[in-house]
Amino acid sequence: MKAIAYTQPGPIDADNSLINVELDKPTPTGRDILVNVSAVSVNPVDTKVRQRPLPEGQSQWVLGYDAVGTVDAVGDAVEHFRVGDKVYYAGSIARPGTNSEFHLVDERIVGHKPKTLSDAEAAALPLTAITAYEMLFDRLNVSRPTPEGGNVILVVGGAGGVGSITIQLLRALTDMTVIATASRPETQDWVKELGAHHVIDHRKPLGAQVADLGLGAPGFVFSTTMTDAHYDQIVELMAPQGRLGLIDDPADGLNIMALKLKAISLHWEMMFTRSLFGTPDIDAQRKLLDEVAALVDAGSIKTTVTDVAGKIDAATLKEVHALIESGKAKGKIVLEGF
């Protein structure tokens, strides 16, 4: 089967940063299903893993997490899927990725694809939807308001993949007032289209812009990117006893003592945690993806795809990796077909 792999860490412009390879078609056992992949999307985590050493004992490694496809075969313990089902999912960081014609995945982290979306449209959603949903409802617990500013949330990086679905989930499932950051006219228009009540520019001081809105200090902040650059401003603008969530990797770490005076709680989200550790609640991701599919099919949220870049091959993936690393991507970029 066709697949795209990397053989050593390095910059995306290196000749061998991603290469086309041929691999044996795997066979599912246990709770695994084998998916015939039709579309994938690229996330920042793909670019980060590509720059890390290969897993121990491996001479090459297939990347990719988001995928849409058709169930080709099932393991002997599979309960929720059968051959021919259309599925979407975000995979596991501990297993070979979805940039391959056929892919093995644990059924407990797989959802039924939204019926109203094309394969390419659906491929944009799984990883970011899981990340946003788990952050909002499992980590920040936005359904339980903070004592001050509990109905206001600031989403830093609102135009990115995670920010784009976060805004929609907030509008569909809560009555919160959503402030999102975006720095360019096209990204500001994008977050408004997705439902943000207010848009501010993260290239300018955040506190003054939030204050000018007249909403008071937000009780919640979800920082999706560049947390280290905005951290001091975020702490200053947040309400006492607020909750701060983040998903990125601050280069110099964070001074958590800065949170003590306001008793701000810090919440990390890592959507691979459940699959990586096989947690008892791993099946929550299957249920979550089915709920997101229902919201899509009801018209409550929409796909965040902004570009279908081409076929799933090394050349196209290199172009998309480079764009994501540039920090100029909007929404999600999808590849379709081999």
C-alpha positions as CSV (number, residue, x, y, z in Angstrom):
1,M,0.0,0.0,0.0
2,K,1.1,3.6,-0.6
3,A,2.2,5.7,2.4
4,I,4.3,8.8,3.2
5,A,7.0,8.6,5.8
6,Y,10.0,10.5,7.2
7,T,13.3,8.8,7.8
8,Q,15.2,11.4,9.9
9,P,14.2,14.6,11.7
10,G,14.9,17.8,9.9
11,P,13.5,20.9,8.1
12,I,10.7,20.5,5.7
13,D,12.7,21.8,2.8
14,A,15.2,18.9,3.0
15,D,14.9,16.6,0.0
16,N,14.0,13.6,2.2
17,S,11.9,15.3,4.8
18,L,8.9,13.3,3.6
19,I,9.1,10.5,1.1
20,N,6.7,8.2,-0.7
21,V,7.0,4.5,0.4
22,E,5.3,1.1,-0.1
23,L,4.2,-0.8,3.0
24,D,2.4,-4.1,3.6
25,K,-1.3,-3.8,4.2
26,P,-2.0,-4.5,8.0
27,T,-4.5,-6.9,9.5
28,P,-6.8,-5.8,12.4
29,T,-7.1,-7.8,15.6
30,G,-8.9,-7.2,18.9
31,R,-10.5,-3.7,19.1
32,D,-8.8,-2.5,15.9
33,I,-10.5,-1.6,12.7
34,L,-8.7,-1.3,9.3
35,V,-9.7,1.8,7.5
36,N,-9.3,2.5,3.8
37,V,-8.2,6.1,4.0
38,S,-9.8,8.6,1.6
39,A,-8.9,12.0,3.1
40,V,-6.6,13.4,5.8
41,S,-5.8,16.8,7.2
42,V,-2.5,18.2,8.6
43,N,-2.1,19.6,12.1
44,P,0.8,21.4,13.8
45,V,1.5,18.2,15.7
46,D,2.5,16.5,12.4
47,T,5.2,19.1,11.9
48,K,6.4,18.8,15.4
49,V,6.7,15.0,15.3
50,R,8.5,15.2,12.0
51,Q,11.3,17.1,13.7
52,R,11.7,14.5,16.5
53,P,13.9,11.4,16.4
54,L,12.2,8.3,15.0
55,P,10.6,5.9,17.4
56,E,13.1,3.4,18.8
57,G,13.9,0.6,16.4
58,Q,12.2,2.3,13.4
59,S,13.9,3.3,10.2
60,Q,11.0,5.3,8.9
61,W,7.7,6.5,10.4
62,V,4.3,7.4,8.9
63,L,2.8,10.7,10.1
64,G,-0.8,11.9,10.0
65,Y,-3.6,11.8,12.6
66,D,-6.9,13.1,11.1
67,A,-8.5,10.7,8.7
68,V,-11.8,9.8,7.0
69,G,-12.3,6.5,5.3
70,T,-14.3,3.3,5.0
71,V,-13.9,0.3,7.3
72,D,-12.2,-2.4,5.3
73,A,-11.9,-5.1,8.0
74,V,-12.5,-5.4,11.8
75,G,-10.8,-7.2,14.7
76,D,-12.5,-10.0,16.5
77,A,-13.4,-7.8,19.5
78,V,-14.9,-4.8,17.6
79,E,-18.3,-3.8,18.9
80,H,-19.3,-0.6,17.2
81,F,-18.3,-0.8,13.5
82,R,-18.7,-3.1,10.6
83,V,-17.2,-3.4,7.1
84,G,-18.4,-0.6,4.9
85,D,-19.0,2.0,7.6
86,K,-17.8,5.5,6.9
87,V,-15.7,6.8,9.8
88,Y,-13.6,9.7,11.0
89,Y,-11.0,9.9,13.7
90,A,-7.7,11.4,14.9
91,G,-5.6,8.3,15.6
92,S,-2.9,7.8,18.2
93,I,0.5,9.5,18.5
94,A,2.0,6.2,19.6
95,R,1.1,4.3,16.4
96,P,1.9,4.7,12.7
97,G,-0.2,7.5,11.2
98,T,-2.9,8.1,8.7
99,N,-0.9,9.1,5.7
100,S,-1.3,5.7,4.2
101,E,-3.9,3.9,2.1
102,F,-4.9,1.6,4.9
103,H,-4.7,2.4,8.6
104,L,-5.2,0.5,11.8
105,V,-7.0,2.3,14.6
106,D,-8.7,1.4,17.9
107,E,-12.5,1.6,17.4
108,R,-12.8,3.4,20.8
109,I,-11.4,6.6,19.4
110,V,-13.4,6.5,16.1
111,G,-16.6,8.2,15.2
112,H,-19.2,7.7,12.5
113,K,-18.5,10.4,9.8
114,P,-21.0,13.2,9.5
115,K,-23.5,12.3,6.8
116,T,-23.8,15.8,5.5
117,L,-20.1,16.3,4.8
118,S,-17.8,15.1,2.1
119,D,-14.8,13.1,3.1
120,A,-12.5,16.1,2.6
121,E,-14.8,18.3,4.7
122,A,-15.0,15.7,7.5
123,A,-11.3,15.2,7.6
124,A,-10.8,18.7,8.9
125,L,-12.6,18.0,12.2
126,P,-11.5,15.1,14.4
127,L,-8.3,16.2,16.1
128,T,-9.3,19.8,16.6
129,A,-12.8,18.9,17.7
130,I,-11.6,16.4,20.3
131,T,-9.0,19.0,21.5
132,A,-11.5,21.8,21.8
133,Y,-14.3,19.7,23.3
134,E,-12.0,18.1,25.9
135,M,-10.5,21.5,26.8
136,L,-13.9,23.2,27.2
137,F,-15.9,20.5,28.9
138,D,-13.4,18.2,30.6
139,R,-10.6,20.5,31.5
140,L,-11.9,24.1,31.9
141,N,-15.4,22.9,32.7
142,V,-17.0,25.9,31.1
143,S,-20.4,24.6,32.1
144,R,-19.5,25.6,35.7
145,P,-19.1,29.4,35.7
146,T,-16.3,31.1,37.6
147,P,-17.3,33.5,40.3
148,E,-16.4,36.6,38.2
149,G,-16.4,36.7,34.4
150,G,-17.8,33.2,34.2
151,N,-19.8,33.9,31.1
152,V,-16.9,35.4,29.1
153,I,-14.1,33.4,27.4
154,L,-11.1,34.7,25.5
155,V,-9.8,32.3,22.7
156,V,-6.3,33.2,21.7
157,G,-5.6,32.1,18.2
158,G,-9.2,32.0,17.1
159,A,-8.5,31.5,13.4
160,G,-6.4,28.3,13.7
161,G,-7.7,24.8,13.4
162,V,-8.5,24.4,17.2
163,G,-9.7,28.0,17.6
164,S,-12.1,27.6,14.6
165,I,-13.9,24.7,16.1
166,T,-13.7,26.0,19.7
167,I,-15.7,29.1,18.7
168,Q,-18.4,27.0,17.1
169,L,-18.7,24.5,20.0
170,L,-19.0,27.4,22.4
171,R,-21.8,29.0,20.3
172,A,-23.6,25.7,19.8
173,L,-23.4,24.3,23.4
174,T,-23.1,27.3,25.7
175,D,-24.4,30.8,26.1
176,M,-20.9,32.3,26.7
177,T,-19.7,35.5,25.2
178,V,-16.8,34.6,22.9
179,I,-13.8,37.0,22.4
180,A,-11.4,35.6,19.8
181,T,-8.0,36.9,18.6
182,A,-7.0,37.2,15.0
183,S,-4.4,39.6,13.4
184,R,-5.2,39.8,9.7
185,P,-8.4,41.1,7.9
186,E,-9.1,37.6,6.4
187,T,-8.7,35.8,9.7
188,Q,-10.7,38.4,11.6
189,D,-13.5,37.9,9.0
190,W,-13.2,34.1,9.5
191,V,-13.6,34.1,13.2
192,K,-16.6,36.5,12.9
193,E,-18.1,34.1,10.4
194,L,-17.6,31.2,12.9
195,G,-19.6,33.1,15.6
196,A,-17.1,35.1,17.7
197,H,-19.0,38.0,19.4
198,H,-15.8,40.1,19.5
199,V,-12.5,40.0,17.7
200,I,-9.2,41.5,19.0
201,D,-5.7,41.6,17.5
202,H,-3.1,39.4,19.3
203,R,-0.3,41.6,17.8
204,K,-1.5,44.4,20.1
205,P,-1.8,44.6,23.9
206,L,-4.6,42.2,24.8
207,G,-5.6,43.7,28.2
208,A,-6.5,47.1,26.8
209,Q,-8.5,45.6,24.0
210,V,-10.5,43.4,26.3
211,A,-11.1,46.3,28.7
212,D,-12.4,48.4,25.8
213,L,-15.1,45.8,25.1
214,G,-16.8,46.7,28.5
215,L,-17.4,43.0,29.4
216,G,-15.2,42.9,32.5
217,A,-12.4,40.5,33.1
218,P,-13.0,37.1,31.4
219,G,-13.2,34.1,33.8
220,F,-11.9,31.7,31.1
221,V,-9.0,31.9,28.6
222,F,-8.1,29.2,26.1
223,S,-4.7,29.9,24.6
224,T,-4.2,27.7,21.5
225,T,-0.9,29.2,20.4
226,M,2.1,31.5,21.4
227,T,1.2,31.2,25.0
228,D,4.6,32.2,26.1
229,A,4.3,35.5,24.2
230,H,1.0,36.4,25.7
231,Y,1.2,34.7,29.1
232,D,1.9,37.8,31.3
233,Q,-0.9,39.7,29.6
234,I,-3.3,36.8,30.0
235,V,-2.7,36.5,33.7
236,E,-3.2,40.3,34.1
237,L,-6.4,40.5,32.2
238,M,-8.1,37.4,33.7
239,A,-10.6,37.5,36.5
240,P,-9.6,36.2,40.0
241,Q,-10.4,32.5,40.3
242,G,-10.4,32.1,36.6
243,R,-9.3,29.1,34.6
244,L,-6.6,29.1,31.9
245,G,-6.2,26.3,29.4
246,L,-3.4,25.8,26.9
247,I,-2.3,23.2,24.3
248,D,0.9,24.5,22.8
249,D,4.5,24.1,24.0
250,P,5.9,27.3,25.5
251,A,9.6,27.4,24.7
252,D,10.8,28.8,28.0
253,G,8.2,27.2,30.3
254,L,5.7,29.2,32.3
255,N,6.0,31.0,35.7
256,I,3.1,29.3,37.4
257,M,3.7,31.4,40.5
258,A,2.2,34.3,38.5
259,L,-1.2,32.5,38.9
260,K,-1.2,32.3,42.7
261,L,-2.3,35.8,43.6
262,K,-5.5,35.4,41.5
263,A,-5.9,31.7,42.3
264,I,-6.0,31.0,38.6
265,S,-6.1,27.3,37.7
266,L,-4.0,26.0,34.8
267,H,-5.3,23.2,32.6
268,W,-3.4,21.3,29.9
269,E,-5.2,19.5,27.1
270,M,-3.5,16.7,25.1
271,M,-6.0,14.8,23.0
272,F,-3.7,11.8,22.6
273,T,-3.6,11.2,26.4
274,R,-6.5,8.8,26.4
275,S,-5.2,6.6,23.6
276,L,-1.6,6.9,24.7
277,F,-2.3,5.5,28.2
278,G,-5.4,3.4,27.4
279,T,-7.3,5.3,30.1
280,P,-10.5,3.7,31.4
281,D,-12.5,6.5,29.7
282,I,-10.9,6.1,26.2
283,D,-14.3,5.4,24.7
284,A,-15.3,8.9,25.5
285,Q,-13.6,10.0,22.2
286,R,-15.8,7.8,20.1
287,K,-18.9,9.2,21.8
288,L,-17.5,12.8,21.5
289,L,-16.9,12.4,17.7
290,D,-20.4,11.0,17.3
291,E,-21.8,14.0,19.1
292,V,-19.8,16.4,16.9
293,A,-21.2,14.5,13.8
294,A,-24.7,15.0,15.1
295,L,-24.1,18.7,15.6
296,V,-22.7,19.0,12.1
297,D,-25.7,17.1,10.6
298,A,-28.1,19.3,12.5
299,G,-26.4,22.4,11.0
300,S,-25.1,23.7,14.4
301,I,-21.5,23.6,13.4
302,K,-19.7,23.4,10.1
303,T,-16.4,22.1,8.8
304,T,-13.3,24.2,9.3
305,V,-11.6,23.2,6.0
306,T,-10.3,26.1,4.1
307,D,-8.3,24.3,1.4
308,V,-8.1,20.9,-0.3
309,A,-4.4,21.0,-1.3
310,G,-4.3,17.9,-3.5
311,K,-3.6,14.2,-3.3
312,I,-2.0,12.5,-0.4
313,D,1.6,12.3,-1.5
314,A,5.0,13.5,-0.3
315,A,5.2,16.5,-2.5
316,T,1.8,17.9,-1.4
317,L,2.3,17.1,2.2
318,K,5.6,19.0,2.2
319,E,3.9,22.1,0.8
320,V,1.2,21.9,3.6
321,H,3.8,21.3,6.3
322,A,5.7,24.4,5.2
323,L,2.5,26.5,5.2
324,I,1.6,25.4,8.7
325,E,5.1,26.1,10.0
326,S,4.9,29.6,8.5
327,G,2.1,30.4,11.0
328,K,-0.1,31.7,8.2
329,A,-2.6,28.9,7.8
330,K,-6.3,29.6,8.4
331,G,-8.7,26.8,9.4
332,K,-7.7,23.4,8.2
333,I,-5.9,22.1,5.1
334,V,-7.0,18.7,3.7
335,L,-5.6,16.2,1.2
336,E,-7.7,13.7,-0.6
337,G,-7.0,10.5,-2.5
338,F,-3.8,8.7,-3.3
